[in-house]
Amino acid sequence: MFLGSNLQYLRREAGGMTQEKLAEQIGVSRQTVSKWESGEATPELQKLMDLCDVFQCKLDDLLRQDMTARASIYYPVKVLQVAGFRSAQYVLISANPEPDASAWMDNWIRKTKLDQIPGYTPIRIGLEFPYVSAEQKNRFGLRGYVSCCILPEGFDPAPDGVQIRRQETAEYAVMTIRDPFASGYNRISQAYHLIFEFLSASGFKKKHNDKILPCFERVYEKEGITYMDVFIHCDSGGKFSNYFQFI
């Protein structure tokens, strides 16, 4: 059973949560948490479920999976200031929107000759499009995705199917995932949970801001390995706002 080492690992990943803080959240003493981590005692079922709620994990994973192996998949969360930028964005709703929207954006980049600007390499990001109805999701299996390309200063193309959006400078909590698609979307989903826990433990408060993307992702290759950077705006906590009000 990996309960003790998993609790220590999960506390570190949750922004360095202390034993005292964890004990307070689930209604036990710090000494009790210490005994769980050292293997001197085992939580009752309800406390195990409480621990799963705190760390957003499954009971089987908490008890039987060596979560410390995540260290080779997830890099520590960092808080970065992302400079303001303009982006061209294309929204697509389909059964498999990510590759379809990305392929459309690839074609738009070639058509506008954005990839031929000296000294500029197109930077691509993407995010889920939240405004998909329950009927579209449940009856037809549809999802929405937004494929984006960061635009260089002075480049003002005709929209031609895209919408241009300006993003303010903002602070983001960022986690890098190694080989993000190796387990379907599970690794990506888990990264979001880990970042939310970090933001909660770090005391960031949710604030509504229409001019800031609440979250986005960037996929890239490095030395033959695929990586994904997941960005979540520190002050929005992943809250979807009216960020599709383009200018």
Steps between C-alpha positions, in 0.01 A plus 500: 500500500632843399282718724782657702728596211201609291378740770845657525519532122150646467567759770812616316311522172223701667731797542690354794192441716601438861383209714321757716308637202399156379393399851286812527324429170395146594443551874785308662816592690839562341632200694239280332613609154860436603411145607323437168807614310738291710282190475428486872125533443244467219207741447144379533301482177333841536836671557640323195213640296567845648864472392389410147278809493782727617750371243252426220615141461348153494503279810670215316773736380551642849546156653648282227673722241846648552414861430860610541550361148318814385823689554620370162179623330407827672745782557449725805249783465655840427343844512598700191410841367384458140543818297198634316447376146262492203377172362303369205243250625283245323213319676379159388234268641525138386549147631877544483559876501868530601662358184231650274539852644880470501503389135280798407736737683803343328339577165417859608863556604621384158237703315590823681874420465539549874756220501718692251563806718879522562601426858150393604387149585122453542410423862188288538275467804156348550216472749164334545197689366251485788183608322386160377144401589412189700319361196805548280716321758272217607300429184758565232831463686620845399760717672641845434859609457675830430823489297709815534813651351693781670546789257818708467483875548406687184335198336137592425344238275145505368296283741401248228332255738697579816427745778771725637528532876727711719621353828626710790819421692405257778638251751445131433566181694675273250564126507693306235388145415733250337335288228151641578302271267650170621193425712219659302404826665559373856840663537368834381197484730723412795725797423202733530410347836858542625514864393163576663627347824814713478294817448270414787787424737679818392204719589410630153143627477267473202440830324295563188698656213365502146836599352698200625490145369422285807706211365675372189742230387810491286637179343856478365781258425841501669772246427244264349265513802155660504427747779197705596499818709170556681435864596233602753451867582586547867211732581226332300563149629391356167165683499361537147395858441390687188845476347359446154412868477770568243629842398 
